[in-house]
Amino acid sequence: MIMEDRSSRPDLETSKVVELGVNLLQSRGRAFASEFLVRRNIPFSVIVRVLSDPPGRRRAGLRR
């Protein structure tokens, strides 16, 4: 059985957009960050996860 490593996002561009969204959460608030991510076609489940638990999100190239 192959185990997939889900600790980092394989799509670097999506990772950058999500990272910027988290930064916007801290500087501009949840509504602004959420709208930013929605407009960039980030899946709703990802938006909820990263904005609800920013420290728990996946990070590109880093293993937790």
C-alpha positions as CSV (number, residue, x, y, z in Angstrom):
1,M,0.0,0.0,0.0
2,I,1.4,3.4,-1.0
3,M,1.1,6.2,1.6
4,E,0.8,9.7,0.2
5,D,2.7,12.4,2.1
6,R,0.0,15.1,2.7
7,S,2.2,17.4,4.7
8,S,3.1,19.6,1.8
9,R,1.2,20.8,-1.3
10,P,2.7,19.5,-4.6
11,D,1.3,22.4,-6.6
12,L,3.7,25.2,-5.9
13,E,1.5,27.9,-7.4
14,T,-1.5,26.9,-5.3
15,S,0.7,26.8,-2.3
16,K,1.8,30.4,-2.9
17,V,-1.8,31.6,-3.3
18,V,-2.8,29.9,-0.1
19,E,0.2,31.3,1.8
20,L,-0.8,34.8,0.6
21,G,-4.3,34.1,1.7
22,V,-3.1,33.2,5.2
23,N,-1.1,36.4,5.3
24,L,-4.2,38.4,4.3
25,L,-6.1,36.7,7.1
26,Q,-3.6,38.2,9.6
27,S,-3.5,41.6,8.0
28,R,-7.0,42.2,6.4
29,G,-9.2,39.7,8.2
30,R,-11.1,36.4,7.4
31,A,-13.7,37.8,5.0
32,F,-11.0,39.5,2.8
33,A,-8.8,36.4,2.8
34,S,-11.6,34.1,2.0
35,E,-12.8,36.2,-0.9
36,F,-9.2,36.4,-2.2
37,L,-8.9,32.6,-2.2
38,V,-12.4,32.1,-3.7
39,R,-11.5,34.4,-6.6
40,R,-8.4,32.3,-7.2
41,N,-10.3,29.1,-7.4
42,I,-9.0,27.5,-4.3
43,P,-11.3,24.7,-3.2
44,F,-13.7,25.6,-0.4
45,S,-12.5,22.7,1.8
46,V,-8.9,24.1,1.5
47,I,-10.1,27.6,2.3
48,V,-12.0,26.5,5.4
49,R,-9.0,24.4,6.6
50,V,-6.3,27.0,6.2
51,L,-8.3,29.9,7.5
52,S,-9.6,28.0,10.5
53,D,-6.2,26.6,11.5
54,P,-3.4,28.6,9.9
55,P,-0.6,26.9,11.9
56,G,-1.9,23.5,10.9
57,R,-1.9,24.1,7.2
58,R,0.3,22.3,4.7
59,R,3.5,24.1,3.7
60,A,5.2,23.6,0.3
61,G,8.4,21.7,0.6
62,L,8.3,21.5,4.4
63,R,7.5,18.5,6.5
64,R,5.9,18.7,9.8
